[in-house]
Amino acid sequence: MNLQEETRRILRINRIVPRKRLGQSFLVDAEAMKEMISYAYLSKKDAVLEIGAGLGFLTEQLAEKAGRVIAVEVDSRLARVLRERLRNRANVSLVEGDILKLNLQEFQKVVSTSPYSISSPLLFWLLERKFELAVLAFQEEFAQRLVAQVGSGDYGRLTVAVYCRAEVELLDLIPKDRFWPSPDVDSRIVRLKPKKPPFRIDDEDFFYEVVRVIFAQKNKKLRNAAVPLLGKLGVPKTEVLRMADALPFHNRRPRELAPEEIGLLANEAAKLFKQKLQG
């Protein structure tokens, strides 16, 4: 019995219908799972996190290679199946819950075919944590956003955040028919390795807030896109535009700015605001 048949059988006997709103689409290609695991260079020294364990096919393969597997599943129906399937896997810990609300720290690597519906918030969640390496499957369009060129339609907040925090490799394509139910688009295996920002950032929290705000209006001139940020900082309305015009690159659009230029912008904005506070 192949994995697609096994998937349909398990779902049928447990009376589970995949939930589209949760992005539930199960990888049914054993070779693709093996490829993902090989890209993670797992050893018995590793604690590996799997987000969206589903029916446990990938979980079982991870348990063969890693010292410990932390399998997270938000759907209580699937968690019930997993408890039965993994009951004899002593090195697997099943956590039922929303990964975005959990504070898991005890892992070195991540290998997951996580739900597409949480791709963006999941990536931001992961980038804020310490890990050695992550191998994830994302929709092809989403994967391309991670390495988008400055000025392109795909370039945005996500691109900048990933560029500053991780090395990104786009690896194998997984055709959509290797999932069940089949999604609308193909997927891409992506490998992330954490790194330090390649340019100076004086205040990381402020930098990422600048990125968030300006890319909410990435096609406007920067002087206009920065107005909400300055207002949030408490700059009086009468001075907002004057300060916005004092920012570097104020006549360019956020989508035209390289991450390094946004770093200069954030550093200068913080300096201007500090000077304003000091009178």
MOWO-V654902 format. One record per residue. RES is the residue in one small letter. PHI is phi in whole degrees, 0 to 359 (999 if undefined). Layout:
# MOWO-V654902
[[RES/PHI] [RES/PHI]]
This chain:
# MOWO-V654902
[[m/999] [n/282] [l/294] [q/293] [e/296] [e/295] [t/300] [r/296] [r/295] [i/296] [l/296] [r/294] [i/288] [n/262] [r/54] [i/250] [v/252] [p/306] [r/264] [k/297] [r/294] [l/267] [g/67] [q/281] [s/213] [f/266] [l/292] [v/238] [d/243] [a/297] [e/293] [a/296] [m/297] [k/298] [e/297] [m/301] [i/294] [s/295] [y/291] [a/268] [y/50] [l/286] [s/220] [k/292] [k/275] [d/267] [a/258] [v/245] [l/261] [e/243] [i/255] [g/82] [a/290] [g/61] [l/258] [g/90] [f/296] [l/292] [t/304] [e/297] [q/292] [l/296] [a/296] [e/286] [k/257] [a/264] [g/287] [r/211] [v/238] [i/254] [a/260] [v/253] [e/218] [v/275] [d/276] [s/298] [r/294] [l/288] [a/300] [r/296] [v/296] [l/296] [r/302] [e/288] [r/293] [l/258] [r/299] [n/261] [r/265] [a/295] [n/264] [v/248] [s/250] [l/266] [v/243] [e/267] [g/163] [d/274] [i/304] [l/288] [k/249] [l/261] [n/243] [l/273] [q/238] [e/272] [f/214] [q/256] [k/228] [v/228] [v/225] [s/205] [t/249] [s/284] [p/302] [y/300] [s/295] [i/242] [s/307] [s/292] [p/297] [l/295] [l/295] [f/296] [w/301] [l/292] [l/294] [e/270] [r/242] [k/272] [f/204] [e/268] [l/194] [a/225] [v/238] [l/229] [a/253] [f/236] [q/302] [e/306] [e/297] [f/293] [a/302] [q/294] [r/296] [l/291] [v/238] [a/296] [q/280] [v/304] [g/91] [s/281] [g/295] [d/275] [y/286] [g/189] [r/304] [l/298] [t/301] [v/294] [a/299] [v/290] [y/303] [c/282] [r/240] [a/205] [e/276] [v/242] [e/236] [l/269] [l/252] [d/291] [l/275] [i/247] [p/301] [k/297] [d/283] [r/271] [f/243] [w/219] [p/299] [s/289] [p/287] [d/281] [v/225] [d/287] [s/244] [r/226] [i/281] [v/237] [r/248] [l/241] [k/234] [p/301] [k/212] [k/278] [p/305] [p/278] [f/209] [r/286] [i/233] [d/288] [d/217] [e/298] [d/301] [f/293] [f/302] [y/289] [e/290] [v/301] [v/301] [r/300] [v/291] [i/289] [f/278] [a/291] [q/223] [k/291] [n/262] [k/274] [k/298] [l/303] [r/302] [n/276] [a/293] [a/276] [v/304] [p/300] [l/295] [l/295] [g/296] [k/295] [l/282] [g/94] [v/290] [p/303] [k/304] [t/292] [e/247] [v/302] [l/294] [r/297] [m/291] [a/298] [d/288] [a/275] [l/284] [p/300] [f/63] [h/295] [n/265] [r/259] [r/262] [p/308] [r/293] [e/266] [l/265] [a/289] [p/307] [e/297] [e/290] [i/293] [g/298] [l/298] [l/300] [a/296] [n/298] [e/289] [a/297] [a/296] [k/293] [l/298] [f/292] [k/298] [q/298] [k/297] [l/295] [q/279] [g/80]]
